Amino acid sequence: MGVAEFYGRWAALYDRVATAPGVARWRRAAAAHVADRGDFVVEMGCGTGVNLPYLSEQVGPEGTVVGVDITGPLLDRARERVVELDNASVVRGDATRPPLSDSDGVLGTFVCGLFEDPAAVIDDWCDLVGSGGRVALMDATATEEPLGRPLNPLFRAFVAAGAPGSTPREVLRAPFARFDAPLSRRVEASRTALAARTEDRRYETFAAGFVGLLSGRVH
Ligand SMILES: C[S@@+](CC[C@H](N)C(=O)[O-])C[C@H]1O[C@@H](n2cnc3c(N)ncnc32)[C@H](O)[C@@H]1O
């Protein structure tokens, strides 16, 4: 099953997970990392648009926010979400071949683990914002923080359950296998690529280290 088909099927459930209590704090922080007043900011893989109100508030009335996603049913929900926001809109498109050529900032949350070649995608996003522009990535991985480590098996099952194409057997075995290893490799590759292209970087973690937010200003 492809990414768009998978997320399209689970759009309503995904929206509930994406708006779970406590998650708002991470999303507000992500918006603050990437957007300033008056900016034009693009969110790649915006899903149901949960970040868009935070980005909209951050850029203010003189700024603009565009959400991009390949999954129609998720974008429908995102469109409902932005209908009352004067400075935000959504467009269907592929984040690995951005449909926009210029912006002040690019945000990608929980999306880099889905790309075949995340380093190449991050390079393109850095080119898109150009020198002085900001790129921010927020992703979940297993944690090394002592408080969270006992929950890593649960995290692996969550990753398996949320991965396009995984079987029930894989979900059951995930806590005992490194099911999350490809995801972690991709997230790591995206962070390494971002670090190579940026300065003035900030990194913060949430949820006992399961969620990491890295941002930087392109050289
Ligand atoms: C785990 S969801 C995250 C959604 C949203 N960023 C959030 O934080 O709630 C991953 C999203 O990435 C989108 N996506 C995956 N690959 C994509 C691509 N190549 N281009 C655009 N969107 C993509 C999916 O459709 C889905 O909406």
Ligand as a Chemical Component Dictionary entry (heavy atoms), coordinates in Angstrom:
data_LIG
# 
_chem_comp.id                   LIG 
_chem_comp.type                 NON-POLYMER 
_chem_comp.pdbx_formal_charge   0 
_chem_comp.three_letter_code    LIG 
# 
loop_
_chem_comp_atom.comp_id 
_chem_comp_atom.atom_id 
_chem_comp_atom.alt_atom_id 
_chem_comp_atom.type_symbol 
_chem_comp_atom.charge 
_chem_comp_atom.model_Cartn_x 
_chem_comp_atom.model_Cartn_y 
_chem_comp_atom.model_Cartn_z 
_chem_comp_atom.pdbx_ordinal 
LIG C1  C1  C 0  2.839 11.084 9.721  1  
LIG S1  S1  S 1  1.967 12.191 8.677  2  
LIG C2  C2  C 0  2.424 13.785 9.378  3  
LIG C3  C3  C 0  1.435 14.841 9.046  4  
LIG C4  C4  C 0  1.702 16.217 9.673  5  
LIG N1  N1  N 0  2.970 16.755 9.250  6  
LIG C5  C5  C 0  1.634 16.165 11.176 7  
LIG O1  O1  O 0  2.602 16.496 11.844 8  
LIG O2  O2  O -1 0.571 15.790 11.699 9  
LIG C6  C6  C 0  2.928 12.136 7.217  10 
LIG C7  C7  C 0  2.327 12.994 6.132  11 
LIG O3  O3  O 0  3.245 13.121 5.074  12 
LIG C8  C8  C 0  2.543 13.040 3.846  13 
LIG N2  N2  N 0  3.527 12.666 2.824  14 
LIG C9  C9  C 0  4.280 11.554 2.764  15 
LIG N3  N3  N 0  5.088 11.574 1.683  16 
LIG C10 C10 C 0  4.816 12.754 1.058  17 
LIG C11 C11 C 0  5.321 13.364 -0.117 18 
LIG N4  N4  N 0  6.249 12.784 -0.872 19 
LIG N5  N5  N 0  4.817 14.563 -0.480 20 
LIG C12 C12 C 0  3.865 15.183 0.260  21 
LIG N6  N6  N 0  3.332 14.654 1.377  22 
LIG C13 C13 C 0  3.812 13.442 1.778  23 
LIG C14 C14 C 0  1.453 12.023 4.118  24 
LIG O4  O4  O 0  0.403 12.129 3.187  25 
LIG C15 C15 C 0  1.039 12.426 5.521  26 
LIG O5  O5  O 0  0.098 13.451 5.497  27 
# 
loop_
_chem_comp_bond.comp_id 
_chem_comp_bond.atom_id_1 
_chem_comp_bond.atom_id_2 
_chem_comp_bond.value_order 
_chem_comp_bond.pdbx_ordinal 
LIG C1  S1  SING 1  
LIG S1  C2  SING 2  
LIG S1  C6  SING 3  
LIG C2  C3  SING 4  
LIG C3  C4  SING 5  
LIG C4  N1  SING 6  
LIG C4  C5  SING 7  
LIG C5  O1  DOUB 8  
LIG C5  O2  SING 9  
LIG C6  C7  SING 10 
LIG C7  O3  SING 11 
LIG C7  C15 SING 12 
LIG O3  C8  SING 13 
LIG C8  N2  SING 14 
LIG C8  C14 SING 15 
LIG N2  C9  SING 16 
LIG N2  C13 SING 17 
LIG C9  N3  DOUB 18 
LIG N3  C10 SING 19 
LIG C10 C11 SING 20 
LIG C10 C13 DOUB 21 
LIG C11 N4  SING 22 
LIG C11 N5  DOUB 23 
LIG N5  C12 SING 24 
LIG C12 N6  DOUB 25 
LIG N6  C13 SING 26 
LIG C14 O4  SING 27 
LIG C14 C15 SING 28 
LIG C15 O5  SING 29 
# 
